[in-house]
Amino acid sequence: MASVADTPTTSSSSPELLALQEKLKALSEVNAQLRTVRRIPTQLVKPPEVGILQQLSFDTTPAEKFQLVKDLADAISSERVQSSLSAARASEQKGKGDLVFTKPREARKRKRQPSPESPRVHVFETPKRTSHFPADDAPPLKLDGLVDYLKDFNRANPKGKVHIVTSLPQQKLACPLVLRFAIQADPASGENAAVRTTSLSSSNLGTPDLV
């Protein structure tokens, strides 16, 4: 903040102008004190180098430097500086009130329709599946749904039948289970029907044996 202490005044200056110059002078003096105090912490913690010693005044003692901090605090809390700060804030708020912030460019962008020659916006598409197998969206088969699953499978595959091997048909299903797969052979080929039996458990699937 530039100092206005040396601003020439004439007898024709208005009282409002003189009061404004006095407020600017008070703020300029506080700003100069603040710049001096900002160098104090570095000087107290770290000893200055010889090259900088000639540029800055380090002939004061730590007590005198702390006194500079106290003087700055007293100056800021004084009525003269506080009234100047209040006037500066009021002037700033008044200046902001006269400003109207608009965004005409963004408004035009929303209303303007794209021309046929304008480049199209690139739309990112979800990558498609590269596998030839269908997506496995079916829920996992549980033991309580095994009977209905086998019935549907047998109806959909007339040449292949799956049966649960059990000595008590009415008993409640529990692992391990024995399933028998029967595949009907083509009579014209002269091959016998193939039957595959496998054992199912709750932890693993037994390796099927052809019988």
C-alpha positions as a printed Julia matrix, in Angstrom:
211×3 Matrix{Float64}:
   0.0     0.0     0.0
   1.53    3.26   -1.08
   1.99    5.95    1.52
   0.21    9.23    1.09
   2.04   11.01    3.88
   3.73   13.34    1.41
   0.61   14.04   -0.66
   0.42   17.8    -1.08
  -2.75   19.41    0.13
  -4.1    22.84   -0.58
  -6.38   25.11    1.34
  -9.14   24.29   -1.12
  -9.17   20.57   -0.17
 -12.54   19.39    1.11
 -12.91   17.88    4.6
 -13.92   14.55    3.04
 -10.7    14.44    1.04
  -8.59   15.3     4.08
 -10.31   12.58    6.12
  -9.72   10.05    3.34
  -6.05   11.0     3.13
  -5.71   10.6     6.89
  -7.24    7.11    6.75
  -4.92    6.09    3.91
  -1.96    7.41    5.85
  -2.93    5.35    8.92
  -3.25    2.19    6.84
   0.06    2.86    5.09
   1.85    3.22    8.43
   0.37   -0.05    9.71
   1.38   -1.78    6.48
   4.96   -0.59    6.9
   5.01   -1.87   10.48
   3.62   -5.22    9.34
   6.36   -5.65    6.75
   8.97   -5.05    9.45
   7.37   -7.53   11.84
   7.17  -10.24    9.16
  10.96  -10.5     9.13
  11.24  -10.9    12.88
  10.44  -14.65   13.29
  13.15  -15.66   10.82
  15.67  -13.39   12.48
  14.97  -14.8    15.94
  15.06  -18.49   14.97
  17.86  -18.45   12.38
  20.94  -16.2    12.68
  21.31  -13.91    9.66
  24.01  -14.48    7.09
  26.83  -12.03    6.66
  25.71  -11.05    3.16
  22.22  -10.11    4.33
  23.51   -8.3     7.39
  24.32   -5.21    5.35
  20.9    -5.2     3.67
  18.68   -5.44    6.74
  19.07   -3.78   10.11
  19.86   -6.45   12.71
  21.27   -4.08   15.27
  18.22   -4.45   17.49
  17.97   -6.91   20.35
  15.29   -9.63   20.63
  13.52   -7.55   23.26
  13.33   -4.63   20.85
  11.97   -6.91   18.14
   9.23   -8.16   20.43
   8.49   -4.54   21.21
   7.92   -3.99   17.48
   5.29   -6.74   17.56
   3.61   -5.11   20.55
   3.66   -1.72   18.84
   2.01   -3.25   15.76
  -0.73   -4.81   17.88
  -1.36   -1.5    19.63
  -1.47    0.33   16.32
  -3.97   -2.11   14.78
  -6.27   -1.95   17.83
  -6.17    1.84   17.96
  -9.31    3.79   17.11
  -7.53    5.61   14.28
  -6.65    2.41   12.41
  -9.91    0.63   13.22
 -11.96    3.49   11.8
  -9.78    3.42    8.67
 -10.29   -0.33    8.28
 -14.04    0.04    8.74
 -14.16    2.76    6.09
 -12.12    0.58    3.71
 -14.45   -2.38    4.2
 -17.55   -0.23    3.7
 -16.06    1.15    0.49
 -15.26   -2.37   -0.71
 -18.78   -3.63   -0.03
 -20.26   -0.61   -1.8
 -18.06   -1.25   -4.82
 -19.16   -4.87   -4.97
 -22.81   -3.85   -4.78
 -22.46   -1.8    -7.96
 -21.09   -4.78   -9.88
 -23.42   -7.16  -11.7
 -21.86  -10.55  -12.41
 -23.35  -12.12  -15.51
 -22.28  -14.95  -17.74
 -23.65  -14.05  -21.17
 -21.29  -16.41  -22.96
 -22.58  -19.45  -21.06
 -26.18  -18.33  -21.67
 -25.53  -18.12  -25.4
 -23.97  -21.57  -25.38
 -27.1   -23.07  -23.82
 -29.46  -21.43  -26.32
 -27.4   -21.94  -29.46
 -28.22  -25.04  -31.47
 -25.28  -26.99  -32.91
 -24.83  -26.56  -36.64
 -24.58  -29.6   -38.94
 -20.93  -28.77  -39.61
 -19.99  -28.63  -35.92
 -18.13  -31.65  -34.55
 -20.18  -34.13  -32.64
 -19.61  -34.71  -28.97
 -17.85  -38.01  -28.39
 -19.96  -40.36  -26.33
 -18.12  -43.09  -24.49
 -19.79  -46.45  -25.0
 -19.68  -49.35  -22.63
 -17.3   -52.0   -24.0
 -19.12  -55.02  -25.35
 -18.44  -58.57  -24.29
 -15.92  -60.4   -26.46
 -16.78  -63.85  -25.16
 -18.89  -66.18  -27.31
 -20.53  -67.64  -24.21
 -23.69  -66.04  -22.81
 -23.49  -63.95  -19.69
 -23.88  -65.96  -16.5
 -26.7   -63.96  -14.96
 -28.52  -66.91  -13.39
 -28.41  -67.13   -9.59
 -26.4   -69.98   -8.06
 -28.24  -73.28   -7.71
 -28.99  -74.24   -4.11
 -29.97  -77.57   -2.63
 -33.61  -76.63   -2.04
 -34.03  -75.75   -5.72
 -32.28  -78.8    -7.15
 -35.45  -80.88   -7.71
 -37.21  -78.18   -9.71
 -34.04  -77.51  -11.68
 -33.72  -81.18  -12.65
 -37.38  -81.33  -13.71
 -36.96  -78.32  -15.98
 -33.73  -79.72  -17.36
 -35.3   -83.1   -18.19
 -38.26  -81.47  -19.93
 -35.97  -79.26  -22.01
 -33.59  -82.11  -22.94
 -35.55  -85.21  -24.01
 -32.39  -87.1   -25.02
 -30.72  -86.55  -21.66
 -32.08  -87.32  -18.21
 -30.72  -86.49  -14.78
 -31.94  -88.34  -11.71
 -31.13  -88.27   -8.01
 -30.02  -91.7    -6.81
 -31.5   -92.34   -3.35
 -32.95  -95.31   -1.5
 -35.61  -93.17    0.19
 -37.33  -90.93   -2.37
 -39.31  -89.0     0.24
 -36.38  -88.11    2.45
 -35.1   -84.55    2.71
 -32.18  -83.83    0.4
 -28.79  -83.48    2.04
 -25.22  -83.59    0.81
 -23.57  -85.68   -0.39
 -25.91  -86.54   -3.26
 -25.53  -88.93   -6.17
 -26.77  -87.75   -9.56
 -27.05  -90.01  -12.59
 -26.87  -88.56  -16.11
 -28.38  -90.75  -18.83
 -27.78  -89.75  -22.45
 -29.9   -91.53  -25.04
 -27.86  -92.73  -28.02
 -29.02  -92.52  -31.61
 -30.44  -95.97  -32.6
 -29.12  -95.6   -36.14
 -25.55  -95.32  -34.88
 -25.67  -98.63  -33.06
 -24.15  -97.12  -29.91
 -25.29  -97.96  -26.41
 -26.73  -95.38  -24.06
 -24.11  -93.67  -21.94
 -24.74  -93.22  -18.26
 -22.6   -90.92  -16.11
 -22.8   -90.97  -12.32
 -21.36  -88.24  -10.13
 -21.4   -87.41   -6.46
 -22.18  -83.89   -5.23
 -21.13  -82.49   -1.88
 -21.49  -79.09   -0.25
 -17.77  -78.32   -0.71
 -16.78  -79.87   -4.04
 -18.08  -81.61   -7.13
 -16.98  -85.21   -7.45
 -15.24  -86.35  -10.61
 -17.82  -88.22  -12.72
 -17.19  -91.85  -13.58
 -18.66  -93.42  -16.68
 -20.51  -96.63  -15.8
